[in-house]
Amino acid sequence: MSTRIQQVWDWLGEVPDPEIPVISLTDLGIIRDVAEEGGTLVVTVTPTYSGCPATSVINFEIEKKLRDNGIEDVRLVRQLSPPWTTDWIKPEAREALKAYGIAPPIDGTAADGVLAGRIARMAGDNLKVACPRCGSTETEKVSQFGSTPCKASYRCKDCLEPFDYFKCI
């Protein structure tokens, strides 16, 4: 990887997700590639889902970050296949979500997770989501949709606090 490409990755690692500002776009795993084609910097982005309302803001922030650092010739490529999965979220980002009060996705429940384990954990409403505040798994889903479409609303039965769960995709 060239020094310039590594520098771009570093800059993009400073761009926060507009809906969850404690993690970056690279932490989230939606920046799929950075390459140079001729004199153009090409950034490949896979949205969390095709209808994500934050996509235009994300694209704006990527371009702004790069232009603020002197890169004028930028092209963003939207890549939908393979689709984004919560398995692409970096481990340190999962910890940041938890510290922020959002339960991170449960390993293996994403679409490309291990099928048998995924079925067992997601059967009905039996998904055991741990409270990010007290750690209890005595929680219940309040609503399939939370503060953003990619999160569900939960409540802890032990500490009685509400929280968002980053749904697996």
N, C-alpha and C positions, 0 to 999 in steps of 0.2 A: 504494500500500500504506500502510495507516495505521501510525502510530508504534507502536501496541499490537501489531499483527500482526508488524511488523518485530522488536519486542522478543521476541515469542514465538519467532520463527525463530532469533533469536540465542541464546535459552535452549536451544532444542532442539539447536542446534549445539554445545552443551556436553555433551550426553548421549552418552557413548561406546557403541559397539556392545558388547554384553556378551561376544561371542566374540572380537572384535578391538578391544581398548580403545584403539588408536592412531588410530582413525577414529570420527567421530561418526555419528549416525543421519542427519543431513543430508548429510554427506560421502558416505555410502553410497547416498543417493538414495531411501531408503524413506519419508521424510516427503514426501508428495505435495502436501499443501495444508494451509493454516491459514486458517480463516475464522471469522467470528462470525455466529451465527444467533440473533437476539434477544439474550439475555444469556449465551448458551452459546458457549464456544470449541470449535470443531470441528476436530480434527486428523485428517487422512486419512493412513493408513499402508498401504503396500503391502509385505507381507513378501517376503523374498528368494525364498521358495517357500512354497506353501501348508502344507507340513508342517514348517516351520522350528521347531525345539524352543525357540528363544529368543524366540518371539513374545510369550509371556505376560510374560517379563522385560522385553522392550522396552516393552510397553504399560504395565507397572508403573512403569518408569523415566520414561516420558513424563509420566504423571500425577503422579508424585512431584515431578518438576522443576517442573511448572506450579503445583502446590499449594504447594510451597516458596516460590514467587514470588508467592503471593497469589491465584492463579486457582483458584476453587473449583468453578465450573460448567464441567466439561470433558466432552466426548463424543469418543471415539475411533471412527473409521469405518475398517473394514478394506476396502480396495479391491483386488480381485484382477485387474481388467481395466482397462487393459492390464497384463499380468504384468510384474513387476520384471525388469530386465535389468542385467547388469554394465556396460552402456553408460551407466547412470545414475550410476556412481561418478565423483566429481569427480576431475579430474587431480591435484590436490594430495593427495587420498586415495590415489591409486595410488602416488605417491611415498612416502607415509607407510607403506603396506604394504611396499614394497620395503625401506625403511630398517629396518623391523621384522623383516625376514627372510622375508616372504611374497611370492612372485612374483605381481604383479598380473595380472588378466586381460589377454589379448592383444587389442588393438583389432581389431574386426571379427569376432571369433569368437563373440560373443553371438548369441542367437537372432534378433535383428533387425539383425544386422550385414550387410554386403554378402555375398550368398550365394556367389558364385564364390570370393571370397577365403576365406570361412569353410570351404567344402568343401576347398579346397586345403590350408589349415592344419590342419584337423582330420581329414583322411583317415587312417584307421587310428590308429596311435600316432605319427604323424609331426609332431605339434604340437611346435614348437621353443620350449620354455619356458626363458627365460634364468634362470640362477641369480641370486637376489637378493644373494648375497654376493660372487661374483667376476665375474658378468656372462656367463659362458660359456653357450653354447646346447648344449653337449655334456652333456645331461641325459637322465634316463630316468624314466618313471613307475614308481613302486614299487607304488602302490595307488591305485585309483580314489577311495578315501575317505581323507582325512587326519584331522587333529585335530577337524574338524567336518565335517558332511555337505557343506558348500559348498566344501570344499577337497580337493585330491588330494595324495598324498604323492609327492614327486620326490626324486631324488638327483643331485648334480652329479658327472659323471665326471672333472672336472678337479680341483676342490678337495675332492671326496669328502664334502661336507657334505649332509645331508638338508635338505629344505625343503618347505613347503606351497606349492601353487599355487592361487590363488583361481579356481575353475572358472567358466567362462563359462556364463551362464544366459540 
